[in-house]
Amino acid sequence: MQDFEEIFGSEGPLATAIPGFATRDEQIAMAEQVWQTLRSHGRLIVEAGTGTGKTFAYLVPALLSGRRVIVSTGTRNLQDQLFHRDLPTVSAAIGRPARVALLKGRSNYLCLHRLEVAEQQAISRGLRREVATALPRVRAWSHATKGGDISELAQLSDSDPVWPWVTSTRDNCLGPECPSFDSCHVVNARRNAQGADIVVVNHHLLMADLVLKEEGFGDLLPGADAIIIDEAHQLPEVASNFLGFTVSSRQLQALARDLAGELLLSGPQQAVSATFAQTIDRQLIDVQDALGTRRERCEFKDWPSLVIEGLANLRTTLDDLVQSLTEAAKDSTGLANLRRRCVEASSRLGSLIEEESAASEPSVRWAQISIQGATRGVSFHLVPLDVAEQLGALVQANAAAWVCTSATLAIGESFDHFIERIGLNDARTARFGSPFDYESQTMLYLPKGLPPPSSPKHTASVVDAALPVLRASGGRAFMLFTSHRALREAADLLLARLGPALPFPVLVQGDAPREALLTRFRERGNAVLLGTSSFWEGVDVKGAALSVVIIDKLPFAAPDDPVLKARLEAIERRGGNAFFEEQIPQAVITLKQGVGRLMRDPNDFGVIMLCDERLRTKGYGRIFLDSLPTMPRTENLVDVQQFLYERLSEIGLAPDPDAMNPSAAIDW
């Protein structure tokens, strides 16, 4: 057995090598649990509260085990942090060198074949100007790069429109038949992963590997002795999307564009491409018209007959193209791949329009219109109703040890909800609370007198209740909302209430990219940032710059979500209580993520302000409150103002009481 008390101790190798490292009993206990799981090839689900140091708690055992380990994360930021910072730091500190590989999805790597196709289309003036003008930069970089990771080309943002043209997808990759296969960056990245001791991936890539293994098509990732899933609360949703599929106007139009490019390279008659593209565009317009102008999701049972007919026509067009490409595909790998894509798209359209009674397994189907500027698009989705059985089977088919960890997996002390979603019925569970001193460093504020969350006056009341708190903190706050509508209304109201001479910067989601807003928030030190779902998790702001987190409502999922509706109906049909079995647990996990933004460091402090009266008036409010860290609770604004004034005064940041609105003045 390893002596983790010594390794994580105050005089151990981590404390010696890492400035500011602190010994935490919770971290030691978690490391021991992970070690036992790796040794026994077992299954472990572990919740580790903020500040536990869960990353080091699983990396140290992984490195010491000498086993081949895959670490899967939910976000690219954590993936990069693990590879570039955490793994080298821990490896050096404990003296266990390891071969480490970072493996991303194929869309993160330059595809030399698709670059050539795009250049041919640019010559024939078949590309938009902004794409064509970026291609020379990509070509120049292609001669210098070794790894082909598009993040290396800092001149172009990750969202630049050129990238879909010069990267591959599972659909358009030519595989070993590609003329550029020998110099393929994706293949080289996977070769590096095959020889690594630890491979850092994301959940999408992990699911791709599990599904491809199940289908017998081969392995994306090296065979591993252990799989550690960080941010595991995201995995069921990723699995649901991955085990289903989408057919969209964008995909079908991309197929037409790719066909045009391949025909330019291979030289067969271009009439095939032109006719196909024109037919697809016309039939997509027919389908969109049949759906009407609705922006909300339209469930399968509500699809007009003309939508079913339009999808059947699209399928016929694809089948015709399959036939017309049969001969040409024999001499062209690119056209053969396009023919395969047509076959797959036709099959998916068939699944979308088949009668529900004929479906092989319970699923949810819906359509959605999207509008970006003057462009309209339509997408059709199918996902399994319940992925637990499939996901559990995929896990059981893999002999590796499995560790699932996150700061938000349990509802109270129970892991039942997560286990039911992921299908790991034989897993051991462990829960470690945060080592941070919430009792003295934080306060939970439940303002009284707010209207119900369903009231049209609720958002304005949240802003009015938040203003004296924001003045007491001098800004330094996140305001988190459950809808974009509430976000925009609150932003307009807050700016109007504060007046033209803002006492602190106000940053609003949508006014700039997420990372740019976070950078400004950290640099300003006293800003207020208003955001929705993307700011509820995966955001790390240490120090007094974030001293208040205000949440407008309990984050229940949108009731019009077709997958959620189908799950709720299935629970009710078997006699369960859908509200308590599904809606409350999911909302608790999301709330815990939002609350978790406040305390990111032992020296952090601040106020959590929850503006939903249901926490007090509804019996289930206790479930939410009991799932949060234990904090002093108040309904009195003066308690909050006094707490913030004292805490900020200790570090020389308390705002001048005279500068505060008289109606919110504090009697010091």
TIDOMAR-609767 format. One line per 3 residues: number of its first residue (from 1); for each residue x, y negated, z of C-alpha. Coordinates in Angstrom, 1 decimal, always signed. Last residue first. Layout:
BEGIN
NUM = X/Y/Z ~ ... .
***
This chain:
BEGIN
668 = -22.3/-51.3/+11.0 ~ -25.9/-52.0/+10.1 ~ -25.8/-50.9/+6.6 .
665 = -27.3/-52.9/+3.7 ~ -29.5/-51.1/+1.2 ~ -32.0/-53.8/+0.7 .
662 = -29.2/-56.3/+0.9 ~ -27.6/-54.7/-2.2 ~ -24.0/-54.1/-1.3 .
659 = -21.1/-56.5/-1.8 ~ -21.3/-57.5/+1.9 ~ -20.6/-53.9/+2.9 .
656 = -17.2/-54.0/+1.1 ~ -16.6/-50.6/-0.3 ~ -14.6/-48.0/+1.7 .
653 = -11.5/-46.9/-0.2 ~ -8.7/-47.1/+2.4 ~ -8.2/-43.4/+3.0 .
650 = -9.9/-43.3/+6.4 ~ -12.3/-46.0/+5.3 ~ -13.7/-43.6/+2.6 .
647 = -14.6/-41.0/+5.2 ~ -16.1/-43.5/+7.6 ~ -18.1/-45.4/+5.0 .
644 = -19.3/-42.1/+3.4 ~ -20.6/-40.7/+6.7 ~ -22.2/-44.0/+7.7 .
641 = -24.0/-44.3/+4.4 ~ -25.2/-40.7/+4.6 ~ -26.5/-41.0/+8.2 .
638 = -28.2/-44.3/+7.2 ~ -30.1/-42.5/+4.5 ~ -31.8/-40.2/+6.9 .
635 = -33.1/-36.8/+5.7 ~ -30.0/-35.0/+7.0 ~ -28.2/-31.6/+6.9 .
632 = -24.8/-30.7/+8.3 ~ -23.4/-28.1/+5.8 ~ -23.4/-24.3/+5.7 .
629 = -22.4/-23.3/+2.2 ~ -25.4/-22.8/-0.1 ~ -27.5/-19.6/-0.5 .
626 = -29.5/-20.3/+2.7 ~ -30.7/-23.6/+1.2 ~ -31.9/-22.0/-2.0 .
623 = -33.7/-19.1/-0.3 ~ -35.2/-21.6/+2.2 ~ -36.9/-23.5/-0.6 .
620 = -38.8/-20.4/-1.3 ~ -41.4/-21.3/+1.3 ~ -42.2/-24.6/-0.5 .
617 = -42.4/-28.0/+1.1 ~ -38.8/-28.6/+2.2 ~ -36.7/-27.4/-0.8 .
614 = -39.8/-28.2/-3.0 ~ -39.1/-31.9/-2.4 ~ -36.4/-31.9/-5.0 .
611 = -33.8/-34.7/-4.9 ~ -30.8/-32.8/-3.6 ~ -27.9/-35.1/-2.5 .
608 = -24.6/-33.3/-1.8 ~ -22.3/-35.7/+0.1 ~ -18.5/-35.9/+0.2 .
605 = -15.2/-34.5/+1.3 ~ -12.1/-33.1/-0.4 ~ -8.9/-32.4/+1.6 .
602 = -9.2/-28.6/+1.2 ~ -9.6/-29.0/-2.5 ~ -12.4/-28.5/-5.1 .
599 = -15.4/-29.4/-2.9 ~ -18.0/-31.4/-4.9 ~ -18.5/-29.4/-8.1 .
596 = -19.7/-26.3/-6.2 ~ -23.1/-27.9/-5.7 ~ -23.7/-27.6/-9.4 .
593 = -22.6/-24.0/-9.6 ~ -24.6/-23.1/-6.5 ~ -27.7/-24.7/-8.2 .
590 = -27.1/-22.5/-11.2 ~ -26.9/-19.3/-9.2 ~ -30.0/-20.3/-7.2 .
587 = -32.0/-21.0/-10.4 ~ -31.2/-17.6/-11.8 ~ -32.2/-15.9/-8.5 .
584 = -35.5/-18.0/-8.4 ~ -36.6/-17.3/-11.9 ~ -35.9/-13.5/-12.1 .
581 = -37.1/-11.4/-9.1 ~ -38.9/-14.1/-7.1 ~ -40.8/-15.7/-10.0 .
578 = -41.2/-12.4/-11.9 ~ -42.9/-10.6/-9.0 ~ -43.0/-7.0/-10.0 .
575 = -45.9/-4.8/-11.1 ~ -44.3/-3.2/-14.1 ~ -46.2/-5.6/-16.4 .
572 = -45.1/-8.6/-14.3 ~ -41.5/-7.8/-14.8 ~ -42.0/-7.3/-18.6 .
569 = -43.8/-10.7/-18.8 ~ -41.0/-12.4/-16.9 ~ -38.4/-10.9/-19.2 .
566 = -40.4/-11.9/-22.3 ~ -40.8/-15.5/-21.1 ~ -37.0/-15.7/-20.3 .
563 = -36.1/-14.5/-23.8 ~ -38.6/-16.9/-25.4 ~ -37.4/-20.0/-23.5 .
560 = -40.6/-22.0/-23.1 ~ -40.4/-22.0/-19.2 ~ -37.1/-23.9/-19.3 .
557 = -34.8/-22.4/-16.7 ~ -35.3/-23.5/-13.1 ~ -32.5/-25.9/-12.0 .
554 = -34.0/-27.3/-8.7 ~ -34.3/-31.0/-9.5 ~ -32.4/-34.3/-9.6 .
551 = -29.0/-33.2/-8.4 ~ -26.7/-35.9/-6.9 ~ -23.0/-35.0/-6.2 .
548 = -21.1/-37.5/-4.2 ~ -17.4/-38.0/-3.4 ~ -15.8/-37.3/-6.8 .
545 = -13.0/-39.7/-7.3 ~ -12.1/-39.0/-3.7 ~ -10.0/-36.1/-4.5 .
542 = -10.2/-33.1/-7.0 ~ -12.3/-33.1/-10.1 ~ -12.8/-29.6/-11.6 .
539 = -15.6/-29.0/-14.1 ~ -16.4/-25.4/-15.3 ~ -19.9/-25.7/-14.0 .
536 = -22.8/-28.2/-13.8 ~ -21.2/-30.6/-16.3 ~ -22.3/-28.6/-19.4 .
533 = -25.9/-28.4/-18.0 ~ -26.7/-32.1/-17.9 ~ -24.6/-35.2/-17.2 .
530 = -24.5/-38.6/-15.6 ~ -21.0/-39.8/-14.5 ~ -20.6/-42.5/-11.9 .
527 = -17.1/-44.0/-11.9 ~ -14.8/-44.9/-8.9 ~ -11.5/-43.2/-9.7 .
524 = -11.2/-44.8/-13.2 ~ -8.6/-42.1/-14.3 ~ -10.6/-39.1/-13.2 .
521 = -13.9/-40.3/-14.7 ~ -12.1/-41.4/-17.9 ~ -10.6/-37.9/-18.3 .
518 = -13.9/-36.3/-17.6 ~ -15.6/-38.4/-20.3 ~ -12.9/-37.5/-22.8 .
515 = -13.3/-33.8/-21.9 ~ -17.1/-33.9/-22.6 ~ -16.9/-35.8/-25.9 .
512 = -18.2/-39.4/-25.8 ~ -21.5/-41.2/-25.4 ~ -23.3/-37.9/-25.2 .
509 = -23.0/-37.5/-21.5 ~ -23.1/-40.9/-19.8 ~ -20.4/-42.7/-18.0 .
506 = -21.1/-45.6/-15.7 ~ -18.1/-47.6/-14.5 ~ -18.5/-49.3/-11.0 .
503 = -20.0/-52.6/-9.7 ~ -21.5/-53.2/-13.2 ~ -21.8/-56.9/-14.0 .
500 = -24.6/-56.5/-16.5 ~ -27.2/-55.3/-14.0 ~ -27.1/-52.4/-11.6 .
497 = -30.9/-51.7/-11.9 ~ -30.9/-51.8/-15.7 ~ -27.8/-49.6/-16.0 .
494 = -29.4/-47.1/-13.6 ~ -32.8/-47.1/-15.4 ~ -31.3/-46.5/-18.8 .
491 = -29.0/-43.7/-17.5 ~ -32.0/-42.1/-15.6 ~ -34.2/-42.1/-18.7 .
488 = -31.4/-40.6/-20.8 ~ -30.6/-37.9/-18.2 ~ -34.3/-37.1/-17.6 .
485 = -34.8/-36.4/-21.3 ~ -31.6/-34.4/-21.5 ~ -33.0/-32.0/-18.9 .
482 = -31.9/-30.4/-15.6 ~ -29.9/-33.4/-14.4 ~ -26.6/-33.9/-12.6 .
479 = -25.5/-37.3/-11.2 ~ -21.8/-37.0/-10.5 ~ -20.4/-39.6/-8.2 .
476 = -17.4/-41.8/-7.3 ~ -19.5/-45.0/-7.4 ~ -18.6/-47.2/-4.4 .
473 = -19.6/-44.5/-2.0 ~ -22.1/-46.7/-0.1 ~ -23.2/-48.3/-3.3 .
470 = -23.8/-44.9/-4.9 ~ -25.8/-43.8/-1.8 ~ -27.9/-47.0/-1.9 .
467 = -28.6/-46.4/-5.6 ~ -29.5/-42.7/-5.4 ~ -33.0/-43.2/-4.0 .
464 = -33.9/-45.6/-6.7 ~ -32.4/-43.4/-9.4 ~ -34.3/-40.3/-8.0 .
461 = -37.5/-42.4/-7.9 ~ -37.2/-43.3/-11.5 ~ -36.7/-39.7/-12.4 .
458 = -39.7/-38.6/-10.4 ~ -42.2/-41.1/-11.7 ~ -43.6/-38.9/-14.5 .
455 = -44.4/-36.4/-11.7 ~ -43.4/-32.7/-12.2 ~ -40.5/-33.0/-9.8 .
452 = -43.0/-34.0/-7.1 ~ -42.7/-37.6/-5.9 ~ -39.9/-38.5/-3.5 .
449 = -40.8/-39.4/+0.1 ~ -37.9/-37.9/+1.8 ~ -34.2/-37.7/+0.8 .
446 = -32.5/-34.3/+1.3 ~ -28.9/-35.1/+2.0 ~ -26.4/-32.3/+2.6 .
443 = -23.2/-33.6/+4.3 ~ -19.6/-32.6/+3.8 ~ -16.2/-32.5/+5.4 .
440 = -17.1/-31.5/+9.0 ~ -19.2/-28.4/+8.5 ~ -18.0/-27.8/+4.9 .
437 = -14.5/-27.0/+6.2 ~ -13.2/-25.2/+3.1 ~ -12.5/-21.5/+3.5 .
434 = -15.3/-20.7/+1.0 ~ -17.3/-17.6/+1.8 ~ -16.1/-14.1/+0.8 .
431 = -18.6/-11.6/-0.6 ~ -17.8/-7.9/-1.4 ~ -19.6/-5.4/-3.5 .
428 = -18.8/-1.8/-4.5 ~ -20.1/-0.8/-8.0 ~ -22.2/+2.2/-8.8 .
425 = -25.2/+0.3/-10.2 ~ -23.1/-1.7/-12.7 ~ -26.0/-2.4/-15.1 .
422 = -25.2/-6.1/-15.7 ~ -28.5/-7.8/-15.1 ~ -29.6/-5.4/-12.3 .
419 = -26.3/-5.7/-10.6 ~ -26.5/-9.5/-10.7 ~ -30.0/-9.6/-9.1 .
416 = -29.1/-7.0/-6.5 ~ -26.0/-8.9/-5.2 ~ -27.5/-9.8/-1.9 .
413 = -26.0/-11.9/+0.9 ~ -27.9/-15.1/+0.0 ~ -28.4/-14.6/-3.7 .
410 = -25.0/-13.4/-4.8 ~ -23.0/-13.9/-8.0 ~ -21.8/-17.5/-7.8 .
407 = -18.1/-18.1/-7.0 ~ -17.2/-15.5/-9.6 ~ -15.8/-12.0/-9.8 .
404 = -16.3/-8.8/-11.7 ~ -13.6/-6.1/-11.3 ~ -13.7/-3.0/-13.5 .
401 = -11.2/-0.1/-13.4 ~ -10.8/+1.5/-16.8 ~ -12.5/+4.7/-18.0 .
398 = -14.6/+2.9/-20.6 ~ -17.8/+4.6/-21.5 ~ -19.3/+3.5/-18.2 .
395 = -18.8/-0.1/-19.1 ~ -20.5/+0.3/-22.5 ~ -23.3/+2.2/-20.8 .
392 = -23.8/-0.5/-18.2 ~ -24.0/-3.1/-21.0 ~ -26.6/-1.1/-22.9 .
389 = -28.7/-0.5/-19.8 ~ -28.3/-4.0/-18.5 ~ -29.1/-5.7/-21.8 .
386 = -32.8/-6.1/-21.3 ~ -35.1/-7.8/-23.9 ~ -32.6/-7.2/-26.7 .
383 = -31.9/-10.3/-28.8 ~ -33.3/-11.3/-32.1 ~ -33.0/-14.9/-33.5 .
380 = -34.1/-16.7/-36.6 ~ -32.5/-20.0/-37.5 ~ -33.7/-23.0/-39.6 .
377 = -31.9/-26.1/-40.8 ~ -32.7/-29.7/-41.6 ~ -30.2/-32.2/-42.6 .
374 = -31.0/-36.0/-42.6 ~ -29.3/-36.6/-39.3 ~ -29.0/-33.2/-37.6 .
371 = -32.4/-31.4/-37.4 ~ -32.8/-27.9/-36.1 ~ -35.9/-25.7/-36.7 .
368 = -36.1/-22.6/-34.5 ~ -37.4/-19.1/-34.9 ~ -38.0/-16.4/-32.3 .
365 = -37.6/-12.7/-31.7 ~ -37.4/-10.8/-28.4 ~ -36.5/-7.2/-28.2 .
362 = -37.8/-3.9/-26.8 ~ -36.0/-1.0/-28.6 ~ -36.3/+0.8/-31.9 .
359 = -38.8/-1.7/-33.3 ~ -41.8/-0.1/-35.1 ~ -44.4/-1.3/-32.6 .
356 = -43.1/-4.8/-33.0 ~ -43.8/-4.7/-36.7 ~ -40.7/-5.3/-38.9 .
353 = -40.0/-8.9/-39.9 ~ -36.8/-9.6/-37.9 ~ -35.4/-6.1/-38.4 .
350 = -35.7/-6.4/-42.2 ~ -34.0/-9.8/-42.1 ~ -31.2/-8.0/-40.2 .
347 = -30.8/-5.3/-42.8 ~ -30.7/-8.0/-45.6 ~ -28.0/-9.9/-43.7 .
344 = -26.0/-6.7/-43.3 ~ -26.3/-5.7/-47.0 ~ -25.4/-9.3/-48.1 .
341 = -22.3/-9.2/-45.8 ~ -21.2/-5.9/-47.4 ~ -21.5/-7.5/-50.9 .
338 = -19.5/-10.4/-49.7 ~ -16.8/-8.0/-48.6 ~ -16.7/-6.3/-51.9 .
335 = -16.5/-9.7/-53.6 ~ -13.4/-10.5/-51.6 ~ -11.9/-7.1/-52.1 .
332 = -12.3/-7.5/-55.9 ~ -12.1/-4.8/-58.5 ~ -14.9/-2.5/-57.4 .
329 = -16.9/-5.6/-56.1 ~ -17.5/-6.7/-59.7 ~ -19.4/-3.5/-60.5 .
326 = -21.7/-3.6/-57.4 ~ -22.1/-7.4/-57.3 ~ -25.4/-7.5/-59.2 .
323 = -26.9/-4.8/-57.0 ~ -26.0/-6.5/-53.8 ~ -27.3/-9.8/-55.3 .
320 = -30.7/-8.2/-55.9 ~ -30.8/-7.0/-52.3 ~ -30.0/-10.5/-51.1 .
317 = -32.8/-11.9/-53.2 ~ -35.2/-9.3/-51.9 ~ -34.3/-10.1/-48.3 .
314 = -34.9/-13.8/-49.0 ~ -38.3/-12.9/-50.4 ~ -39.1/-10.9/-47.2 .
311 = -38.1/-13.8/-45.1 ~ -40.5/-16.1/-47.1 ~ -43.4/-13.6/-46.7 .
308 = -42.9/-13.4/-43.0 ~ -42.8/-17.2/-42.8 ~ -45.9/-17.4/-45.1 .
305 = -47.7/-15.2/-42.6 ~ -47.3/-17.9/-39.9 ~ -45.0/-16.9/-37.1 .
302 = -46.8/-17.1/-33.7 ~ -46.2/-13.5/-32.6 ~ -42.5/-13.9/-33.5 .
299 = -42.0/-16.8/-31.1 ~ -41.6/-20.4/-32.3 ~ -38.9/-22.4/-30.5 .
296 = -39.5/-26.1/-30.3 ~ -38.6/-28.5/-33.1 ~ -41.9/-28.2/-35.0 .
293 = -41.8/-29.8/-38.5 ~ -43.6/-27.0/-40.2 ~ -42.7/-23.3/-40.0 .
290 = -44.0/-22.7/-43.5 ~ -42.0/-25.7/-44.8 ~ -38.9/-24.2/-43.2 .
287 = -39.5/-20.9/-44.9 ~ -40.1/-22.5/-48.3 ~ -37.0/-24.6/-47.9 .
284 = -35.0/-21.5/-47.2 ~ -36.4/-19.9/-50.4 ~ -35.3/-22.9/-52.5 .
281 = -31.8/-22.9/-51.0 ~ -31.4/-19.2/-51.5 ~ -32.6/-19.3/-55.1 .
278 = -30.2/-22.2/-55.9 ~ -27.2/-20.5/-54.3 ~ -28.0/-17.2/-56.0 .
275 = -28.4/-18.7/-59.4 ~ -25.1/-20.7/-59.1 ~ -23.1/-17.7/-57.8 .
272 = -24.3/-15.3/-60.5 ~ -23.8/-17.9/-63.2 ~ -20.1/-18.0/-62.3 .
269 = -19.3/-15.0/-64.4 ~ -16.3/-13.1/-63.1 ~ -13.0/-14.9/-62.6 .
266 = -11.6/-13.4/-59.4 ~ -10.5/-16.7/-57.7 ~ -13.4/-18.9/-58.8 .
263 = -15.7/-16.0/-58.1 ~ -14.4/-15.8/-54.6 ~ -15.1/-19.5/-54.0 .
260 = -18.6/-19.4/-55.3 ~ -19.3/-16.3/-53.2 ~ -18.0/-18.1/-50.1 .
257 = -20.4/-21.0/-50.8 ~ -23.4/-18.7/-51.1 ~ -22.4/-16.9/-47.9 .
254 = -22.1/-20.3/-46.2 ~ -25.6/-21.1/-47.3 ~ -26.9/-17.9/-45.8 .
251 = -25.1/-18.5/-42.5 ~ -26.2/-22.2/-42.3 ~ -29.8/-21.2/-43.1 .
248 = -29.6/-18.9/-40.1 ~ -29.8/-15.2/-39.3 ~ -29.0/-14.6/-35.6 .
245 = -28.1/-11.4/-33.8 ~ -28.6/-9.3/-30.6 ~ -26.0/-7.4/-28.6 .
242 = -23.8/-10.5/-28.6 ~ -26.4/-12.9/-27.4 ~ -27.5/-10.6/-24.6 .
239 = -23.9/-9.8/-23.7 ~ -23.0/-13.5/-23.5 ~ -26.0/-14.0/-21.2 .
236 = -25.1/-11.1/-19.0 ~ -21.4/-12.2/-18.8 ~ -21.9/-15.8/-17.5 .
233 = -22.1/-14.8/-13.8 ~ -18.7/-13.0/-14.4 ~ -16.7/-16.3/-14.3 .
230 = -13.7/-14.0/-14.1 ~ -14.0/-10.5/-15.5 ~ -11.1/-8.2/-14.7 .
227 = -10.6/-5.1/-16.9 ~ -8.2/-2.4/-15.7 ~ -6.2/+0.5/-17.3 .
224 = -6.4/-1.1/-20.7 ~ -6.5/+0.2/-24.3 ~ -5.4/-2.7/-26.4 .
221 = -8.0/-5.2/-27.6 ~ -9.7/-5.4/-31.0 ~ -10.3/-1.6/-31.1 .
218 = -11.7/+0.4/-33.9 ~ -14.9/+0.7/-35.9 ~ -16.4/+3.6/-33.9 .
215 = -19.7/+1.8/-33.1 ~ -19.0/+2.0/-29.3 ~ -15.5/+0.7/-29.8 .
212 = -16.8/-2.2/-31.9 ~ -19.3/-3.0/-29.1 ~ -16.7/-3.0/-26.3 .
209 = -14.2/-5.0/-28.4 ~ -16.8/-7.6/-29.5 ~ -18.0/-7.9/-25.9 .
206 = -14.4/-8.6/-24.7 ~ -14.0/-11.2/-27.5 ~ -17.1/-13.0/-26.4 .
203 = -16.2/-12.8/-22.7 ~ -12.8/-14.5/-23.3 ~ -9.3/-13.0/-23.5 .
200 = -6.1/-12.9/-21.5 ~ -4.0/-9.8/-22.1 ~ -1.7/-8.5/-19.4 .
197 = +1.0/-5.8/-19.9 ~ +1.4/-6.8/-23.6 ~ +2.4/-4.6/-26.6 .
194 = -1.1/-4.3/-28.1 ~ -1.7/-8.0/-27.4 ~ +1.3/-9.0/-29.6 .
191 = -0.2/-6.8/-32.4 ~ -3.5/-8.6/-31.9 ~ -1.9/-12.0/-32.3 .
188 = -0.1/-10.7/-35.5 ~ -3.4/-9.4/-36.9 ~ -5.1/-12.7/-36.2 .
185 = -2.2/-14.7/-37.8 ~ -2.4/-12.7/-41.0 ~ +1.0/-12.5/-42.7 .
182 = +0.8/-8.9/-44.0 ~ -3.0/-9.3/-44.6 ~ -2.6/-12.2/-47.1 .
179 = -4.0/-10.3/-50.1 ~ -6.9/-9.1/-47.8 ~ -7.5/-5.3/-48.2 .
176 = -6.5/-4.6/-44.6 ~ -9.4/-6.8/-43.3 ~ -11.3/-8.9/-45.7 .
173 = -12.7/-11.2/-43.0 ~ -16.0/-12.9/-44.2 ~ -18.5/-11.4/-41.7 .
170 = -16.2/-11.0/-38.7 ~ -15.4/-14.7/-39.1 ~ -12.4/-16.3/-40.8 .
167 = -10.7/-19.7/-40.5 ~ -10.0/-22.1/-43.3 ~ -13.5/-23.3/-44.3 .
164 = -14.9/-23.3/-40.8 ~ -11.9/-25.5/-39.7 ~ -12.4/-28.3/-42.2 .
161 = -15.4/-29.8/-40.4 ~ -13.2/-31.0/-37.5 ~ -14.7/-29.7/-34.2 .
158 = -11.5/-28.6/-32.7 ~ -10.0/-32.0/-33.4 ~ -7.5/-32.5/-36.2 .
155 = -4.1/-34.3/-35.7 ~ -3.4/-32.0/-32.8 ~ -2.6/-29.1/-35.1 .
152 = -1.6/-26.6/-32.4 ~ -5.2/-26.0/-31.4 ~ -5.6/-24.2/-34.7 .
149 = -3.6/-21.2/-33.4 ~ -1.6/-20.0/-36.5 ~ +1.0/-18.3/-34.3 .
146 = +4.2/-19.2/-36.2 ~ +3.2/-22.6/-37.6 ~ +5.4/-24.5/-39.9 .
143 = +4.2/-23.6/-43.4 ~ +0.6/-23.6/-42.3 ~ +1.0/-27.1/-41.0 .
140 = +1.6/-28.5/-44.5 ~ -1.5/-26.5/-45.8 ~ -3.7/-27.8/-42.9 .
137 = -2.6/-31.4/-43.6 ~ -3.2/-30.9/-47.3 ~ -6.7/-29.5/-46.5 .
134 = -8.0/-32.5/-44.5 ~ -8.8/-34.6/-47.7 ~ -11.0/-31.7/-49.1 .
131 = -13.0/-31.3/-45.9 ~ -13.8/-35.1/-45.5 ~ -14.6/-35.3/-49.2 .
128 = -17.2/-32.4/-49.2 ~ -16.1/-29.4/-51.2 ~ -16.9/-28.0/-54.6 .
125 = -14.8/-30.5/-56.5 ~ -13.3/-27.7/-58.7 ~ -9.9/-28.6/-57.1 .
122 = -11.5/-28.6/-53.7 ~ -13.0/-25.1/-54.4 ~ -9.6/-23.8/-55.2 .
119 = -8.2/-25.3/-52.0 ~ -10.9/-23.7/-50.0 ~ -10.1/-20.2/-51.5 .
116 = -6.5/-20.7/-50.6 ~ -7.3/-21.7/-47.1 ~ -9.6/-18.7/-46.9 .
113 = -6.7/-16.4/-47.7 ~ -4.4/-18.1/-45.3 ~ -6.8/-17.7/-42.3 .
110 = -5.8/-20.1/-39.6 ~ -6.6/-18.8/-36.1 ~ -9.2/-20.0/-33.5 .
107 = -12.1/-18.5/-35.5 ~ -10.6/-15.1/-35.0 ~ -11.5/-15.1/-31.3 .
104 = -8.7/-15.7/-28.8 ~ -5.9/-13.5/-27.5 ~ -3.3/-14.9/-25.0 .
101 = -0.6/-12.3/-24.4 ~ +1.5/-11.6/-21.3 ~ +4.5/-9.3/-21.0 .
98 = +5.2/-9.2/-17.3 ~ +7.9/-10.2/-14.8 ~ +7.2/-9.2/-11.2 .
95 = +9.3/-11.4/-8.9 ~ +6.5/-12.5/-6.7 ~ +6.9/-16.2/-7.5 .
92 = +7.8/-15.8/-11.1 ~ +4.8/-13.7/-11.9 ~ +2.5/-16.0/-9.9 .
89 = +3.6/-19.1/-11.7 ~ +3.8/-17.6/-15.2 ~ +0.3/-16.1/-14.7 .
86 = -1.3/-19.3/-13.4 ~ +0.1/-21.9/-15.8 ~ +0.1/-21.2/-19.6 .
83 = -1.9/-18.0/-19.7 ~ -4.4/-18.5/-16.8 ~ -4.9/-22.2/-17.6 .
80 = -5.4/-21.5/-21.3 ~ -8.2/-18.9/-20.6 ~ -9.7/-21.2/-17.9 .
77 = -10.0/-24.0/-20.5 ~ -11.3/-21.6/-23.2 ~ -14.2/-20.7/-21.0 .
74 = -16.0/-17.6/-19.7 ~ -12.9/-15.6/-18.8 ~ -11.7/-12.0/-19.4 .
71 = -8.5/-10.6/-17.9 ~ -7.3/-7.4/-19.5 ~ -4.9/-5.3/-17.5 .
68 = -2.3/-2.7/-18.4 ~ -1.0/-1.3/-15.1 ~ +2.1/-2.2/-13.2 .
65 = -0.1/-2.6/-10.1 ~ +1.9/-5.5/-8.8 ~ +0.8/-7.8/-11.7 .
62 = -2.9/-6.9/-11.3 ~ -2.7/-7.1/-7.5 ~ -1.2/-10.6/-7.7 .
59 = -3.6/-11.8/-10.5 ~ -6.8/-10.8/-8.6 ~ -6.3/-12.9/-5.5 .
56 = -4.3/-15.5/-7.5 ~ -7.5/-16.3/-9.5 ~ -9.7/-15.9/-6.4 .
53 = -8.1/-18.8/-4.5 ~ -10.8/-18.8/-1.9 ~ -11.3/-22.6/-2.4 .
50 = -14.8/-22.3/-3.9 ~ -16.5/-19.1/-2.7 ~ -15.4/-15.7/-3.8 .
47 = -18.1/-13.3/-4.9 ~ -16.9/-9.8/-5.6 ~ -18.3/-7.0/-7.8 .
44 = -16.0/-4.0/-7.8 ~ -15.9/-0.8/-9.9 ~ -13.4/+1.9/-9.4 .
41 = -10.2/+3.1/-11.2 ~ -9.0/+4.1/-7.7 ~ -5.7/+2.1/-7.7 .
38 = -7.3/-0.9/-9.5 ~ -10.2/-0.9/-7.1 ~ -8.0/-0.7/-4.0 .
35 = -5.9/-3.6/-5.3 ~ -9.0/-5.7/-5.9 ~ -10.3/-5.2/-2.4 .
32 = -6.8/-6.0/-0.9 ~ -6.6/-9.2/-3.0 ~ -10.1/-10.2/-1.8 .
29 = -9.1/-9.8/+1.9 ~ -5.9/-11.8/+1.3 ~ -7.8/-14.6/-0.4 .
26 = -10.4/-14.7/+2.4 ~ -7.7/-15.0/+5.0 ~ -6.3/-18.1/+3.3 .
23 = -2.7/-19.1/+3.5 ~ -2.0/-22.5/+2.0 ~ +0.2/-23.3/-1.0 .
20 = +1.0/-27.0/-1.1 ~ +4.1/-26.6/-3.3 ~ +4.3/-23.1/-4.9 .
17 = +7.5/-21.1/-4.7 ~ +7.9/-20.5/-1.0 ~ +4.2/-20.3/-0.2 .
14 = +3.8/-17.7/-3.0 ~ +6.9/-15.7/-1.9 ~ +5.7/-15.4/+1.7 .
11 = +6.4/-17.7/+4.6 ~ +2.9/-18.9/+5.2 ~ +1.5/-15.6/+4.1 .
8 = +0.1/-14.6/+0.7 ~ +2.7/-11.9/+0.1 ~ +3.1/-11.0/+3.7 .
5 = -0.6/-10.6/+4.3 ~ -0.8/-8.8/+1.0 ~ +1.4/-6.0/+2.3 .
2 = +1.1/-3.6/-0.6 ~ +0.0/+0.0/+0.0 .
***
